[in-house]
Amino acid sequence: MTRPTTSRRAGRLRRRTGQVLRGSTHRRMQIGFVLIAMVLSVFAARLVQLQGVDPRSYAQMAAAEGQVRVTLPATRGEILDRNGEPMADTVDGRMVVADPKVTAAVAPELATILSDRLGVDYFETLRRLRIEGSRFQYVARQVPASKAEKVVADIQEQFKDEKGRPFAGLMTERDPLRVYPSKTVAANLIGFLGTPKNDGSAQALAGLEDSFNTYLSGKDGEARYEVGAGNQIPLGDNTVTPAIDGKSLTLTIDRDLQYYTQRVLQQTVEKAGGKSGMALIMDRRTGELLALADYPTYDAADPYRYDKSLYKSSALTDVYEPGSVEKVLTISSLVDAGLAFKEQRFKVPGRLHRQDRPIGDYWDHGTLKLTLAGILAKSSNVGTVLAADQFKKGQLRSYLTAFGLGARTGLGLGGETRGIVPQGAAWTSQVGDRIAFGQSLSVNAVQMIAAVNTIANGGVRVDPSLVKGSARTDGGTEVGTDVATSRRVISKQAAQETMLMMERVVDPDAGVAPKAAVPGYRVAGKTGTAQRVGENGGYDGSLTVSFAGFAPADDPRFTIYVVVHSPRAGSGGGSVAGPAFAKLMSHALRRYGVAPTGTEPNQTPVEW
């Protein structure tokens, strides 16, 4: 019998091996299909549970455990001066946020470091670092970027895990920071943002920041994303609602002129031993306020070092009796009504006996022969009352209302007072006498400069403005130069005649305020001295002294008003506020390149 060759044996071996391998593969595939079916049945059961049995509870668990919601802060609009210089700006900042799931274990140590280095409240921070079920908590808001990142980097290094990995419980996110580069300049107007609220939103505490908070702040956006093991899941459920940045607010204020005005005002108040003061500069043609200064004031970049009573503009919120500056309103109204003229002659006694009390002048004198211009130039209370006797009932009150007294100016700043112009039965004959020379009524400083500016503007009152263009306050009022209105109060002829009388006030030979003169320019103005009302409602023995005027008198560009409260005894509007007016007017005329008109001051007679 012949033995098989080697090649035959190899063939039979391959056939037998192939049969075995095919049988083995078939069995493995069967087993695999069974395992897949089992896994799919588990998934199917789980899906039924999630979608059919209790979908809401499981969705909530997923959201709590795996979804993070992050605020995307809007960039707050700038507050700019009329030349585009920032007075409130937004710079790069950071929020420090925590993952309580990670931070809870070392919360006391973290809270100590964060409170020391970022100034946050220890106990509130400790609470946030321990909140169960949360993966995102604010720890600090609006921190300078370099400071926030340094603190977080140091903590990440200090609290490394056993494998040397940085601590993952704290991180930083973008959070714009508000800064006030001008510090005390116009702080009374700008205001400031305080410590953010619990939800992280800006907390506007004063000034324009508060009044226009919605306009400036815009609307924060939001990002939601799923996390796993502390990291964002790239293909998870991620949604982003972009932030809408706030709008910028451009003011009529000239920052450099505002700075100079504040410096002159401070020097004036301190030199006079006064308690406080205000100084305002208005563009005669437009009613735009180029400077609105209060003293004392505060630093908007560091407001908490100052008393809260300074977080306002006293020129709007405080009222006082204007004194003899108001005489220009009385006399211009008489001229407009055809009841008087600048050279009209009056015999002015030293004292006028009226109903409840005698009326006198600030200096003792016998009977004087003064023209209407002389009454204004000498600032005679007695002469003003004699002239005002020609008004019909209610006539002066109507004029004062038309000049804007007793009504808010609508600048857009909160807290403005209306002042008081007595109405109805409250306007007795005695009250009317005192109102004629500036007592027994109250005003705020913006009302008063707008009224005097009416005379400078040819008898047309222009609404004062603080905002360039227009913007809407949080109260819903549209304000600004674009919506400012004007109205005629007195005739152009009456305004011109009043200007000629006011020019005699600064004449060294005729008036009481030669220190208010500006060399080379014609100046029209009026002093004011009034008794101050104390906390008990009666006069407290102190005074308010002031000076209001405009220049060049025959073609005015600026109206300026300076007020000093409670100067030392013996002070007057001409000696205290007059020199400050002259400094401010001279500076403003030079700054804006206003040349003298080249005409000579008028010589309207003051006596006869």
C-alpha positions as CSV (number, residue, x, y, z in Angstrom):
1,M,0.0,0.0,0.0
2,T,1.4,3.3,-1.0
3,R,1.8,6.0,1.7
4,P,0.2,9.5,1.0
5,T,2.6,12.1,0.0
6,T,3.4,15.1,2.2
7,S,1.3,17.4,0.1
8,R,-1.8,15.2,0.4
9,R,-1.5,15.1,4.2
10,A,-1.2,18.9,4.3
11,G,-4.4,19.3,2.3
12,R,-6.4,16.9,4.5
13,L,-5.1,18.8,7.5
14,R,-6.2,22.2,6.2
15,R,-9.7,20.9,5.4
16,R,-10.1,19.5,8.9
17,T,-8.7,22.7,10.5
18,G,-11.0,24.9,8.4
19,Q,-14.1,22.9,9.5
20,V,-13.0,23.4,13.1
21,L,-12.4,27.1,12.7
22,R,-15.7,27.7,10.9
23,G,-17.5,25.9,13.7
24,S,-15.7,27.9,16.4
25,T,-16.4,31.3,14.7
26,H,-20.1,30.5,14.3
27,R,-20.4,29.7,18.0
28,R,-18.6,33.0,18.9
29,M,-20.9,35.0,16.7
30,Q,-23.9,33.4,18.4
31,I,-22.6,34.3,21.8
32,G,-21.8,37.9,20.7
33,F,-25.3,38.4,19.4
34,V,-26.7,37.2,22.6
35,L,-24.5,39.6,24.6
36,I,-25.4,42.6,22.3
37,A,-29.1,41.8,22.7
38,M,-28.7,41.7,26.5
39,V,-26.9,45.1,26.5
40,L,-29.5,46.6,24.2
41,S,-32.3,45.4,26.4
42,V,-30.6,47.1,29.4
43,F,-30.4,50.3,27.4
44,A,-33.9,50.0,26.3
45,A,-35.1,49.5,29.8
46,R,-33.1,52.5,30.9
47,L,-34.5,54.6,28.1
48,V,-38.1,53.6,29.1
49,Q,-37.3,54.6,32.7
50,L,-35.8,58.0,31.7
51,Q,-38.5,58.9,29.1
52,G,-41.6,57.2,30.4
53,V,-41.3,56.4,34.1
54,D,-39.8,59.6,35.7
55,P,-38.3,61.9,33.0
56,R,-38.6,65.1,35.0
57,S,-36.7,64.0,38.1
58,Y,-33.9,62.6,36.0
59,A,-33.7,65.7,33.9
60,Q,-33.4,67.8,37.1
61,M,-30.7,65.5,38.4
62,A,-28.8,65.9,35.2
63,A,-29.1,69.6,35.2
64,A,-28.0,69.9,38.8
65,E,-25.1,67.5,38.4
66,G,-23.9,68.3,34.9
67,Q,-25.0,71.8,33.7
68,V,-23.4,75.1,34.4
69,R,-24.9,78.5,33.8
70,V,-22.5,81.4,33.4
71,T,-23.3,85.1,33.1
72,L,-21.7,86.9,30.2
73,P,-21.4,90.5,31.4
74,A,-22.3,93.3,29.1
75,T,-19.8,96.1,28.8
76,R,-21.2,99.2,30.5
77,G,-21.3,102.3,28.4
78,E,-18.8,105.1,29.0
79,I,-19.7,108.5,30.4
80,L,-17.8,111.0,28.3
81,D,-17.3,114.8,28.5
82,R,-18.2,117.0,25.5
83,N,-14.8,116.4,24.0
84,G,-14.9,112.6,24.3
85,E,-12.7,112.4,27.4
86,P,-13.8,109.5,29.6
87,M,-15.2,110.4,33.0
88,A,-16.5,106.9,33.8
89,D,-14.8,104.1,31.8
90,T,-14.9,100.3,31.6
91,V,-11.7,98.3,31.6
92,D,-10.7,94.6,31.6
93,G,-11.8,92.9,34.8
94,R,-12.5,89.4,36.1
95,M,-15.0,87.6,38.3
96,V,-13.7,84.9,40.6
97,V,-16.0,81.8,40.5
98,A,-15.9,78.6,42.5
99,D,-17.0,75.0,41.9
100,P,-18.4,74.1,45.4
101,K,-18.2,70.4,44.6
102,V,-14.4,70.9,44.6
103,T,-14.1,73.8,47.1
104,A,-16.3,72.5,49.9
105,A,-13.5,70.3,51.3
106,V,-11.1,73.2,51.9
107,A,-13.7,76.0,52.2
108,P,-12.5,77.6,55.5
109,E,-8.9,77.9,54.2
110,L,-10.1,79.4,50.8
111,A,-12.5,81.8,52.4
112,T,-9.7,83.2,54.6
113,I,-7.4,83.7,51.7
114,L,-10.1,85.3,49.5
115,S,-11.4,87.6,52.2
116,D,-7.8,88.8,52.9
117,R,-6.7,89.3,49.3
118,L,-10.0,90.3,47.6
119,G,-11.8,92.0,50.4
120,V,-14.9,89.8,50.2
121,D,-17.0,88.9,53.2
122,Y,-15.6,85.8,54.9
123,F,-18.9,84.2,56.0
124,E,-20.7,84.8,52.7
125,T,-17.8,83.4,50.8
126,L,-17.6,80.4,53.1
127,R,-21.3,79.8,52.4
128,R,-20.9,80.0,48.7
129,L,-17.9,77.6,48.7
130,R,-20.0,75.0,50.4
131,I,-23.3,75.1,48.5
132,E,-24.4,71.5,47.8
133,G,-25.5,70.6,44.3
134,S,-23.9,73.7,42.7
135,R,-21.1,73.7,40.2
136,F,-20.8,77.5,39.9
137,Q,-20.8,80.3,42.4
138,Y,-19.6,83.9,42.3
139,V,-17.0,84.7,44.9
140,A,-15.9,88.2,43.8
141,R,-17.0,90.5,41.0
142,Q,-15.3,93.3,39.0
143,V,-11.8,92.6,40.2
144,P,-8.9,94.0,38.3
145,A,-7.7,91.3,35.8
146,S,-4.1,91.1,37.0
147,K,-5.2,90.9,40.7
148,A,-7.8,88.2,40.2
149,E,-5.6,86.0,38.1
150,K,-2.7,86.3,40.5
151,V,-4.9,85.3,43.5
152,V,-6.4,82.3,41.6
153,A,-3.0,81.2,40.3
154,D,-1.6,81.3,43.8
155,I,-4.5,79.2,45.2
156,Q,-4.2,76.7,42.4
157,E,-0.5,76.3,43.2
158,Q,-1.1,76.1,47.0
159,F,-3.9,73.5,46.9
160,K,-2.4,71.1,44.3
161,D,-3.7,67.5,44.6
162,E,-1.5,64.4,45.4
163,K,-0.6,64.0,41.8
164,G,0.7,67.6,41.5
165,R,-2.3,68.9,39.4
166,P,-3.4,72.5,40.0
167,F,-6.5,73.0,42.2
168,A,-9.5,73.1,40.0
169,G,-12.1,74.6,42.3
170,L,-11.5,78.3,41.4
171,M,-11.3,80.0,38.1
172,T,-11.8,83.5,36.6
173,E,-14.2,84.7,33.9
174,R,-14.4,88.1,32.1
175,D,-16.2,90.8,34.1
176,P,-15.6,94.4,33.0
177,L,-14.5,96.8,35.7
178,R,-15.8,100.4,36.2
179,V,-13.2,103.1,36.8
180,Y,-13.3,106.8,37.3
181,P,-10.1,108.4,35.9
182,S,-11.2,111.9,36.8
183,K,-11.6,111.0,40.5
184,T,-13.1,114.1,42.1
185,V,-13.8,116.0,38.9
186,A,-17.6,116.0,38.4
187,A,-18.0,113.2,40.9
188,N,-21.2,115.0,42.1
189,L,-22.6,114.4,38.7
190,I,-21.1,111.1,37.6
191,G,-21.8,109.1,40.7
192,F,-20.4,105.6,41.0
193,L,-21.1,101.9,41.0
194,G,-21.0,100.2,44.4
195,T,-20.4,96.5,45.4
196,P,-22.3,94.3,42.9
197,K,-25.6,92.8,44.0
198,N,-25.9,89.1,44.9
199,D,-26.9,88.3,41.3
200,G,-23.7,90.0,40.1
201,S,-25.4,93.0,38.5
202,A,-24.1,96.5,38.9
203,Q,-25.3,98.5,41.9
204,A,-25.5,102.1,40.8
205,L,-25.5,104.3,43.9
206,A,-25.5,107.9,42.8
207,G,-25.5,110.5,40.0
208,L,-25.7,109.7,36.3
209,E,-24.6,106.1,36.9
210,D,-27.9,105.7,38.9
211,S,-30.2,107.9,36.8
212,F,-29.2,106.3,33.5
213,N,-28.3,102.8,34.8
214,T,-30.4,100.9,32.3
215,Y,-29.2,103.0,29.4
216,L,-25.5,102.5,30.4
217,S,-25.6,98.9,31.6
218,G,-27.0,97.1,28.6
219,K,-28.1,93.5,29.1
220,D,-26.0,90.6,30.4
221,G,-25.9,87.4,28.3
222,E,-25.7,83.8,29.4
223,A,-23.9,80.6,28.6
224,R,-25.1,77.2,29.6
225,Y,-23.0,74.1,29.1
226,E,-22.8,70.5,30.3
227,V,-19.8,69.4,32.4
228,G,-18.4,66.0,33.3
229,A,-15.6,65.4,35.7
230,G,-15.3,69.2,36.2
231,N,-14.7,69.8,32.5
232,Q,-17.0,71.1,29.7
233,I,-18.3,68.4,27.4
234,P,-17.5,69.5,23.9
235,L,-20.5,67.9,22.3
236,G,-22.9,68.5,25.2
237,D,-25.9,70.7,25.3
238,N,-24.2,74.1,25.1
239,T,-26.2,77.3,24.4
240,V,-25.0,81.0,24.4
241,T,-27.1,84.1,24.6
242,P,-24.8,87.0,23.7
243,A,-24.6,90.1,25.9
244,I,-25.9,93.4,24.7
245,D,-23.5,96.2,25.6
246,G,-24.7,99.4,27.2
247,K,-24.7,102.8,25.4
248,S,-22.3,105.6,26.1
249,L,-23.5,108.9,27.6
250,T,-21.9,112.1,26.3
251,L,-22.2,115.1,28.6
252,T,-22.2,118.8,27.9
253,I,-19.6,119.1,30.6
254,D,-16.1,120.3,29.6
255,R,-13.8,118.2,31.9
256,D,-11.0,120.6,32.0
257,L,-13.3,123.6,32.6
258,Q,-15.1,121.6,35.3
259,Y,-11.7,120.9,37.0
260,Y,-10.8,124.6,37.0
261,T,-14.3,125.6,38.3
262,Q,-14.1,123.1,41.2
263,R,-10.6,124.4,42.1
264,V,-11.8,128.1,42.1
265,L,-14.9,127.2,44.0
266,Q,-13.0,125.4,46.7
267,Q,-10.6,128.3,47.1
268,T,-13.4,130.7,47.3
269,V,-15.4,128.8,50.0
270,E,-12.4,128.1,52.1
271,K,-11.1,131.7,51.9
272,A,-14.5,133.0,53.0
273,G,-14.8,130.5,55.8
274,G,-17.9,129.2,54.1
275,K,-19.7,125.9,54.7
276,S,-20.3,124.9,51.1
277,G,-20.8,126.4,47.6
278,M,-21.8,125.9,44.0
279,A,-20.5,127.3,40.7
280,L,-22.1,126.8,37.3
281,I,-21.1,127.8,33.7
282,M,-23.7,127.7,30.9
283,D,-23.4,128.3,27.2
284,R,-25.8,131.2,26.7
285,R,-26.9,130.0,23.2
286,T,-27.7,126.4,23.9
287,G,-28.3,126.1,27.7
288,E,-25.6,123.5,27.8
289,L,-23.9,123.3,31.2
290,L,-20.1,123.3,30.7
291,A,-19.4,123.1,34.4
292,L,-21.5,122.3,37.4
293,A,-19.4,122.2,40.6
294,D,-20.2,121.5,44.2
295,Y,-18.0,121.9,47.2
296,P,-17.4,119.9,49.2
297,T,-17.4,116.8,46.9
298,Y,-15.9,113.3,46.9
299,D,-13.7,111.0,44.9
300,A,-15.8,108.7,42.7
301,A,-12.9,106.3,42.5
302,D,-12.9,105.9,46.3
303,P,-16.3,107.0,47.5
304,Y,-16.5,105.1,50.8
305,R,-14.0,107.4,52.4
306,Y,-16.5,110.2,52.3
307,D,-19.8,110.9,54.0
308,K,-22.9,109.7,52.0
309,S,-24.4,113.2,52.2
310,L,-21.9,114.2,49.5
311,Y,-23.2,111.6,46.9
312,K,-25.4,114.2,45.2
313,S,-25.3,117.5,43.2
314,S,-26.3,120.2,45.7
315,A,-26.9,122.5,42.7
316,L,-30.0,120.4,42.1
317,T,-31.0,118.8,45.4
318,D,-30.6,121.8,47.8
319,V,-32.8,124.8,47.8
320,Y,-32.1,128.3,49.3
321,E,-33.4,131.8,49.0
322,P,-31.6,133.5,46.1
323,G,-31.5,137.1,47.5
324,S,-30.8,140.1,45.3
325,V,-29.9,138.1,42.2
326,E,-33.6,137.6,41.9
327,K,-34.0,141.4,41.4
328,V,-33.0,141.1,37.8
329,L,-36.1,138.9,37.3
330,T,-38.4,141.4,39.0
331,I,-37.0,144.4,37.2
332,S,-36.9,142.7,33.7
333,S,-40.5,141.7,34.3
334,L,-41.5,145.3,35.1
335,V,-39.9,146.5,31.9
336,D,-41.5,143.8,29.8
337,A,-44.9,144.6,31.3
338,G,-44.4,148.2,30.3
339,L,-44.5,149.3,34.0
340,A,-41.0,150.6,34.3
341,F,-37.9,151.7,32.3
342,K,-34.2,151.9,33.1
343,E,-34.1,155.7,33.7
344,Q,-37.3,155.9,35.6
345,R,-36.9,158.0,38.7
346,F,-37.6,156.8,42.3
347,K,-37.2,158.5,45.7
348,V,-35.9,155.7,47.9
349,P,-36.1,156.2,51.7
350,G,-33.8,154.5,54.1
351,R,-36.6,152.4,55.5
352,L,-40.0,151.4,54.1
353,H,-42.7,150.6,56.7
354,R,-44.9,147.8,55.5
355,Q,-47.5,145.5,57.1
356,D,-45.6,143.1,59.4
357,R,-42.1,144.5,59.5
358,P,-40.0,147.4,58.1
359,I,-37.9,146.9,54.9
360,G,-34.4,148.3,54.8
361,D,-31.3,148.2,52.7
362,Y,-27.9,146.6,53.6
363,W,-26.5,150.1,54.2
364,D,-27.9,153.0,56.2
365,H,-29.0,156.0,54.1
366,G,-31.4,158.8,53.9
367,T,-33.7,159.4,51.0
368,L,-31.9,158.7,47.7
369,K,-32.8,159.8,44.2
370,L,-32.2,156.6,42.1
371,T,-33.2,155.6,38.7
372,L,-34.4,152.0,38.1
373,A,-30.9,151.3,36.9
374,G,-29.5,152.8,40.2
375,I,-31.9,150.6,42.3
376,L,-30.3,147.5,40.6
377,A,-26.7,148.8,40.6
378,K,-27.0,149.7,44.3
379,S,-29.0,146.6,45.1
380,S,-31.7,148.5,47.0
381,N,-34.4,146.4,48.6
382,V,-36.5,149.4,49.3
383,G,-36.3,150.7,45.7
384,T,-37.1,147.3,44.3
385,V,-40.3,147.0,46.5
386,L,-41.4,150.5,45.4
387,A,-40.9,149.5,41.7
388,A,-42.7,146.2,42.2
389,D,-45.7,148.0,43.6
390,Q,-46.7,148.6,40.0
391,F,-47.4,144.9,39.3
392,K,-51.0,143.8,39.1
393,K,-52.1,141.0,41.4
394,G,-50.4,137.7,40.4
395,Q,-48.3,139.3,37.7
396,L,-44.9,138.8,39.2
397,R,-45.7,135.2,40.1
398,S,-46.6,134.5,36.5
399,Y,-43.3,135.9,35.3
400,L,-41.3,133.9,37.9
401,T,-43.0,130.8,36.8
402,A,-42.2,131.6,33.2
403,F,-38.6,132.0,34.1
404,G,-38.6,128.4,35.4
405,L,-38.8,129.0,39.2
406,G,-40.8,126.4,41.1
407,A,-40.4,123.7,38.5
408,R,-37.7,121.0,38.0
409,T,-35.2,121.7,35.2
410,G,-35.3,118.1,33.8
411,L,-31.5,117.6,33.6
412,G,-32.0,113.9,34.2
413,L,-30.3,113.6,37.6
414,G,-32.4,112.2,40.4
415,G,-33.3,114.0,43.6
416,E,-33.9,117.4,42.0
417,T,-36.1,119.8,44.0
418,R,-38.7,122.1,42.6
419,G,-38.1,125.0,44.9
420,I,-40.9,127.0,46.3
421,V,-42.8,129.9,44.7
422,P,-45.8,130.6,47.0
423,Q,-49.2,130.2,45.4
424,G,-52.7,131.4,46.2
425,A,-53.3,132.6,49.7
426,A,-49.7,132.0,50.6
427,W,-48.7,134.9,48.4
428,T,-49.7,137.8,50.8
429,S,-48.7,141.4,50.2
430,Q,-45.9,141.0,52.8
431,V,-44.6,137.9,51.1
432,G,-44.8,139.6,47.7
433,D,-42.7,142.5,48.9
434,R,-40.0,140.1,50.1
435,I,-40.1,137.9,46.9
436,A,-39.5,141.1,44.9
437,F,-36.0,141.3,46.3
438,G,-35.3,137.5,46.6
439,Q,-36.5,136.3,50.0
440,S,-39.6,134.2,50.9
441,L,-39.1,131.9,47.9
442,S,-36.6,129.1,47.2
443,V,-34.7,127.9,44.2
444,N,-32.0,125.5,43.2
445,A,-28.9,126.8,41.5
446,V,-29.7,125.3,38.0
447,Q,-33.1,127.0,38.0
448,M,-31.4,130.3,38.9
449,I,-28.7,130.2,36.2
450,A,-31.3,129.2,33.6
451,A,-33.5,132.2,34.6
452,V,-30.6,134.7,34.4
453,N,-29.5,133.2,31.2
454,T,-32.9,134.1,29.8
455,I,-32.0,137.7,30.0
456,A,-28.6,137.0,28.4
457,N,-30.4,135.1,25.6
458,G,-32.6,138.1,24.6
459,G,-35.6,137.1,26.7
460,V,-35.8,133.4,25.5
461,R,-35.4,130.8,28.1
462,V,-33.6,127.7,26.9
463,D,-33.9,124.4,28.9
464,P,-30.6,123.7,30.7
465,S,-28.9,120.5,29.4
466,L,-26.4,118.1,30.9
467,V,-26.5,115.4,28.2
468,K,-25.4,115.8,24.6
469,G,-27.9,114.4,22.1
470,S,-30.6,112.5,24.0
471,A,-30.9,109.6,26.4
472,R,-33.6,108.0,28.5
473,T,-33.5,108.0,32.3
474,D,-34.5,104.9,34.3
475,G,-37.7,106.9,35.1
476,G,-38.5,106.9,31.3
477,T,-37.8,110.6,30.6
478,E,-36.0,111.5,27.4
479,V,-33.5,114.3,28.2
480,G,-30.7,116.1,26.4
481,T,-29.9,118.8,24.0
482,D,-31.9,117.2,21.2
483,V,-35.1,117.4,23.2
484,A,-34.5,120.7,25.0
485,T,-37.1,123.3,24.4
486,S,-37.2,127.1,24.5
487,R,-39.8,129.8,25.1
488,R,-39.9,133.5,25.2
489,V,-40.4,135.0,28.7
490,I,-39.7,138.7,28.1
491,S,-39.3,140.8,25.0
492,K,-35.9,141.2,23.4
493,Q,-36.1,144.9,24.2
494,A,-36.8,144.3,27.9
495,A,-33.8,141.8,28.0
496,Q,-31.6,144.4,26.4
497,E,-32.6,147.2,28.8
498,T,-32.1,144.9,31.8
499,M,-28.6,144.0,30.5
500,L,-27.7,147.7,30.4
501,M,-28.8,148.1,34.0
502,M,-26.9,145.0,35.1
503,E,-23.8,146.3,33.4
504,R,-23.8,149.2,35.9
505,V,-23.5,146.7,38.8
506,V,-19.8,146.0,38.1
507,D,-19.0,149.7,37.4
508,P,-16.6,150.9,40.1
509,D,-18.2,154.3,40.1
510,A,-21.8,153.1,40.2
511,G,-22.3,149.5,41.4
512,V,-21.6,147.2,44.3
513,A,-19.5,144.6,42.5
514,P,-16.4,146.1,40.8
515,K,-14.5,142.9,41.7
516,A,-16.6,140.9,39.2
517,A,-15.3,142.9,36.3
518,V,-13.3,141.1,33.6
519,P,-10.6,143.3,32.0
520,G,-11.2,144.0,28.4
521,Y,-14.8,142.7,28.4
522,R,-18.2,144.2,29.1
523,V,-19.8,142.3,31.9
524,A,-23.5,142.3,33.1
525,G,-24.2,140.8,36.5
526,K,-26.0,141.0,39.9
527,T,-25.0,140.3,43.4
528,G,-27.1,138.3,45.9
529,T,-27.2,138.2,49.7
530,A,-29.9,136.3,51.5
531,Q,-30.7,135.1,55.0
532,R,-30.5,131.3,55.4
533,V,-33.2,129.2,56.8
534,G,-32.1,126.8,59.6
535,E,-33.2,123.4,60.6
536,N,-36.0,124.8,62.8
537,G,-37.6,126.6,59.9
538,G,-36.5,130.1,60.8
539,Y,-33.6,132.2,59.8
540,D,-30.4,131.0,61.6
541,G,-28.4,134.2,61.3
542,S,-26.1,132.9,58.5
543,L,-26.2,134.1,54.9
544,T,-26.0,132.9,51.3
545,V,-24.0,135.2,49.0
546,S,-23.8,134.9,45.3
547,F,-23.1,136.5,41.9
548,A,-24.7,135.8,38.6
549,G,-23.8,137.4,35.3
550,F,-22.8,137.0,31.6
551,A,-20.2,138.3,29.2
552,P,-19.6,139.9,26.8
553,A,-22.6,141.9,28.0
554,D,-23.6,143.1,24.5
555,D,-23.1,139.7,22.8
556,P,-23.1,137.1,25.6
557,R,-21.4,133.7,25.3
558,F,-21.4,132.4,28.8
559,T,-23.6,132.8,31.9
560,I,-21.9,132.0,35.2
561,Y,-23.4,131.7,38.7
562,V,-21.4,131.4,41.9
563,V,-23.0,130.7,45.3
564,V,-21.3,130.4,48.8
565,H,-23.3,129.3,51.8
566,S,-22.5,130.6,55.4
567,P,-19.4,132.7,54.8
568,R,-18.0,134.5,57.7
569,A,-19.8,137.6,59.0
570,G,-19.4,140.7,56.8
571,S,-19.2,138.8,53.6
572,G,-21.2,139.9,50.6
573,G,-22.0,138.7,47.1
574,G,-19.7,141.3,45.5
575,S,-16.7,140.7,47.7
576,V,-16.9,136.8,47.9
577,A,-18.6,135.5,44.8
578,G,-17.8,138.4,42.5
579,P,-14.0,137.6,42.3
580,A,-14.7,133.9,41.7
581,F,-17.1,134.9,38.9
582,A,-14.4,137.1,37.3
583,K,-11.8,134.2,37.4
584,L,-14.2,131.7,35.9
585,M,-15.5,134.1,33.2
586,S,-12.0,135.2,32.2
587,H,-10.9,131.5,31.9
588,A,-13.9,130.4,29.9
589,L,-13.7,133.3,27.5
590,R,-10.0,132.6,26.8
591,R,-10.5,128.8,26.6
592,Y,-13.2,129.2,23.9
593,G,-11.5,132.0,22.1
594,V,-14.2,134.6,22.7
595,A,-12.8,138.0,21.7
596,P,-14.0,141.3,23.3
597,T,-16.7,143.1,21.4
598,G,-14.7,146.3,21.3
599,T,-17.6,148.4,22.5
600,E,-17.6,150.7,25.5
601,P,-19.7,149.9,28.6
602,N,-22.9,152.0,28.7
603,Q,-23.4,154.9,31.1
604,T,-27.0,154.6,32.0
605,P,-27.5,157.1,34.9
606,V,-28.0,155.6,38.3
607,E,-29.0,158.8,40.1
608,W,-31.0,161.9,39.2
